[in-house]
């Protein structure tokens, strides 16, 4: 008889739709609504350290306990496809008294290694003004919060440690670009990379899963990051130390332009080379994360492509030449 569980999310996504599955997962998001005919339906996003999946809970589902974000549940349901995405239709759910920590996703690299690399980048800034600014912003207390913070609520690096992982990846990419283009100010683009998402420390609060703060909803991390930068520069000047006005403007521009356009949340487009590089590398790192995760998903009748993704407006090709991820048929 075919195994029905328990499955982690990665195993579950490798299954074909139409099978019954069960496992233990963490509730990452919960949204309740009523259909036009008055039926109550709850949409959950559940996950573990291997991924996440959408789950729908109709009023016919047996629920033992109260469904809340951050709760660990035992879930029995049917695996299907809705709107071109894999989805579990819940049949039975039980709230479990378990520690959610083992179900949380983490960076692929050890956090201590990431912190060591981060400190190395801070120490590599030669410009005294930028070095002073970074030293003040990244105090021991803020670094502790930075290490635990997510880079997003959804889409990319949306887990504790994700902000550090994403920031380092962007800074690493910017560093390599600066090596290739000597006309770039390496200290400027690295400082911008280290600070570009600093506002996310106030955009999200990290309980078991990321949640928006009030200021995060109202202002967003770009404005919050620029405000933090301006506040620390004022403190430097108030204590009698100089800070160049041109450098202040350029650092602020790096933060507020790093999404590239008004359509994606930046009030201005990048207007100098370092700002353009930061925008491109930030976008590259986020997109590679999306490709990696989408390629690991199933739910498509075509083994070479994912199902059509309505959010991103495309299919994702899953073939990896020479990687050993599929049979040798690709290399014949």
C-alpha positions in Angstrom: 0.0 0.0 0.0 1.3 3.4 -0.9 2.6 5.5 1.9 0.3 8.3 3.0 2.7 10.0 5.4 4.0 11.6 7.4 5.5 13.8 4.7 7.5 16.9 5.1 6.7 19.7 2.6 9.4 18.8 0.2 8.3 15.2 0.0 4.6 16.3 -0.3 5.4 18.6 -3.2 7.1 15.6 -5.0 3.8 13.7 -5.0 1.2 13.6 -7.7 -2.1 15.4 -7.1 -5.1 13.2 -6.0 -3.5 11.4 -3.1 -4.3 11.6 0.6 -1.5 12.9 2.8 -0.7 13.7 6.4 2.1 15.3 8.4 2.9 17.9 11.1 3.4 21.5 10.0 3.6 25.1 11.3 0.8 27.5 10.4 2.6 30.5 8.7 -0.4 32.5 7.7 -4.2 32.3 8.3 -7.0 34.2 6.4 -10.7 33.6 7.0 -13.5 34.5 4.5 -17.0 33.5 3.5 -18.1 32.3 0.1 -21.0 33.8 -1.8 -23.3 31.1 -0.5 -22.3 31.9 3.1 -19.9 29.0 3.7 -16.9 29.8 6.0 -13.5 28.9 4.5 -10.0 29.3 6.0 -6.9 29.6 3.9 -3.7 28.6 5.6 -0.1 28.6 4.5 1.6 25.8 6.3 5.2 24.8 6.3 8.3 23.3 7.8 12.0 23.6 7.4 11.8 22.2 3.9 9.2 24.6 2.4 5.6 25.7 2.5 2.2 25.0 0.8 -1.3 26.4 0.7 -4.1 24.6 2.6 -7.8 25.2 2.4 -10.0 24.4 5.4 -13.7 24.2 4.6 -16.4 24.1 7.3 -16.7 20.3 6.8 -13.2 19.8 8.1 -12.8 18.5 11.7 -10.6 20.9 13.7 -9.4 20.1 17.2 -8.3 23.3 18.8 -7.9 26.9 17.5 -6.1 27.7 14.3 -3.6 30.5 14.8 -0.4 31.5 13.0 2.6 30.1 14.8 0.8 26.9 15.9 2.0 23.4 15.1 -0.7 21.2 13.6 -1.3 17.6 12.6 -2.9 17.7 9.2 -4.7 15.0 7.1 -5.9 16.1 3.7 -6.1 15.6 0.0 -3.4 16.9 -2.3 -4.7 18.8 -5.3 -4.1 21.7 -7.7 -6.0 25.0 -7.5 -5.2 28.0 -9.7 -2.2 26.1 -11.1 -0.7 25.7 -7.6 -0.4 22.6 -5.4 -2.9 22.8 -2.5 -4.0 20.6 0.4 -7.7 20.4 1.2 -7.8 19.6 4.9 -10.0 16.8 6.2 -8.8 16.7 9.8 -6.6 19.1 11.8 -5.4 18.8 15.4 -3.5 21.6 17.2 -0.3 20.0 18.7 1.5 21.2 21.8 4.9 21.2 20.2 7.8 23.6 19.9 7.5 25.4 16.6 11.3 26.0 16.3 12.2 22.7 14.5 9.5 23.6 11.9 11.1 27.0 11.0 13.2 27.3 7.9 16.7 28.5 8.3 19.5 29.8 6.0 21.4 27.1 4.1 24.7 28.3 5.7 25.5 28.3 9.4 24.5 31.6 11.0 27.9 31.9 12.8 29.6 31.7 9.4 27.3 34.4 8.0 27.9 36.6 11.0 31.7 36.2 10.7 31.5 37.2 7.0 29.2 40.2 7.9 31.7 41.5 10.4 34.5 41.1 7.9 32.6 43.3 5.4 32.0 45.9 8.0 35.7 46.0 8.8 36.6 46.2 5.1 35.1 49.7 4.7 38.1 52.1 4.4 36.2 55.4 4.1 36.1 56.9 7.7 32.7 58.4 7.3 31.0 55.2 6.1 32.9 53.1 8.6 31.7 55.4 11.5 28.1 55.3 10.2 28.1 51.5 9.9 29.7 51.0 13.3 27.0 53.2 14.9 24.1 51.6 13.0 25.2 48.0 13.5 25.6 48.1 17.3 25.8 44.8 19.1 22.1 45.0 20.0 21.1 45.8 16.5 23.3 43.0 15.1 21.6 40.6 17.4 18.2 41.6 16.0 19.6 41.7 12.4 20.7 38.0 12.7 17.2 36.9 13.6 15.2 39.0 11.1 13.5 37.8 7.9 14.1 39.5 4.6 10.4 39.4 3.7 7.1 38.1 4.8 6.7 36.1 1.6 8.5 35.6 -1.8 12.2 35.4 -0.7 14.3 34.7 2.4 11.1 34.9 4.5 12.5 33.2 7.6 14.6 34.0 10.7 18.2 34.7 9.5 16.9 35.5 6.0 17.8 39.2 6.2 21.4 38.4 7.0 21.6 35.8 4.3 20.1 38.0 1.6 22.1 41.1 2.7 25.4 39.2 2.5 24.6 37.7 -0.8 23.8 41.2 -2.3 27.0 42.6 -0.7 29.0 39.7 -2.1 27.6 40.3 -5.6 28.2 44.0 -5.4 31.8 43.4 -4.3 32.5 41.3 -7.4 30.9 43.9 -9.7 33.1 46.6 -8.1 36.2 44.4 -8.9 35.1 44.3 -12.5 34.4 48.0 -12.8 37.1 50.0 -11.1 35.3 53.3 -11.7 32.8 52.2 -9.0 33.2 53.4 -5.4 33.5 50.0 -3.7 33.0 51.3 -0.2 29.8 53.2 -1.3 28.2 50.2 -3.0 29.0 47.8 -0.2 27.7 50.2 2.4 24.5 50.6 0.4 24.2 46.8 0.2 24.7 46.4 3.9 22.1 49.1 4.6 19.6 48.7 1.8 17.1 46.5 3.8 17.9 47.8 7.3 14.3 49.2 7.5 13.0 45.7 7.6 14.0 45.5 11.3 11.1 47.8 12.0 8.9 46.6 9.1 8.5 43.1 10.7 8.3 41.7 14.1 9.7 38.2 14.5 7.5 36.1 16.7 7.2 32.5 15.6 6.6 33.7 12.0 7.1 37.3 10.6 4.3 39.8 11.0 4.0 43.4 9.8 4.4 46.1 12.4 2.0 49.1 12.2 4.8 51.3 10.9 5.8 48.6 8.5 2.3 48.5 7.0 2.0 52.3 6.9 5.5 53.3 5.7 7.4 50.2 4.4 11.1 49.3 4.9 12.4 51.8 2.3 11.1 54.9 4.2 12.0 53.3 7.6 15.5 52.6 6.4 16.0 56.1 5.1 14.7 57.5 8.4 17.2 55.4 10.4 20.1 56.5 8.2 19.1 60.2 8.6 18.8 59.9 12.4 22.3 58.3 12.8 23.9 60.9 10.6 22.3 63.7 12.7 23.7 62.0 15.8 27.2 62.0 14.3 27.0 65.7 13.4 25.4 66.6 16.8 28.5 65.1 18.4 30.8 67.4 16.5 31.9 65.0 13.8 31.7 65.9 10.1 29.6 63.9 7.7 29.7 65.0 4.0 26.3 66.2 2.6 27.0 64.6 -0.8 27.7 61.2 0.9 24.5 61.5 2.9 22.4 62.2 -0.2 24.0 59.3 -2.1 23.5 56.8 0.7 19.9 57.9 1.1 19.5 57.5 -2.7 20.9 54.0 -2.5 18.3 53.0 0.0 15.3 54.6 -1.6 16.1 53.6 -5.2 17.0 49.9 -4.6 13.7 48.6 -5.8 14.4 50.3 -9.2 11.0 52.0 -9.9 7.8 53.4 -8.5 6.0 50.2 -9.6 8.1 48.2 -7.2 8.1 50.6 -4.3 11.0 53.0 -5.0 10.1 56.7 -5.2 13.0 57.3 -7.6 15.0 55.3 -10.1 18.8 54.6 -9.6 20.6 57.8 -10.8 24.3 56.8 -10.4 26.2 53.6 -11.1 26.5 52.3 -7.6 22.7 52.7 -7.1 22.1 50.8 -10.3 24.4 48.0 -9.3 22.7 47.7 -5.9 19.2 47.6 -7.5 20.4 44.9 -10.0 22.1 42.7 -7.4 19.2 42.9 -5.0 16.8 41.9 -7.7 19.1 39.1 -8.9 19.4 37.6 -5.5 15.7 37.7 -4.8 14.9 36.2 -8.3 17.5 33.4 -8.0 15.9 32.5 -4.6 12.5 32.3 -6.4 13.8 30.2 -9.2 15.4 27.7 -6.8 12.2 27.3 -4.8 9.9 27.1 -7.8 12.0 24.5 -9.5 11.6 22.3 -6.4 7.9 22.4 -6.7 5.7 19.8 -8.3 2.0 19.9 -9.3 2.5 19.9 -13.1 1.7 17.3 -15.6 4.9 18.3 -17.5 7.9 16.9 -15.8 10.2 19.5 -17.4 8.2 22.6 -16.3 6.4 23.7 -13.2 2.7 24.6 -13.4 2.0 28.1 -14.7 2.6 30.6 -11.8 0.0 33.3 -11.9 1.9 35.5 -9.4 5.1 35.6 -11.5 3.3 35.2 -14.8 5.5 32.3 -16.2 6.5 28.7 -16.1 9.8 27.6 -14.6 12.0 25.0 -16.4 13.2 22.4 -13.9 15.9 20.7 -16.0 19.5 20.9 -14.7 22.1 19.8 -17.2 24.9 17.9 -15.6 23.6 18.4 -12.1 22.5 14.8 -11.5 19.0 16.0 -10.5 17.4 14.0 -13.3 18.2 10.9 -15.2 21.1 10.7 -17.6 18.6 11.0 -20.4 19.2 14.7 -20.6 22.9 14.2 -21.2 22.7 11.5 -23.9 
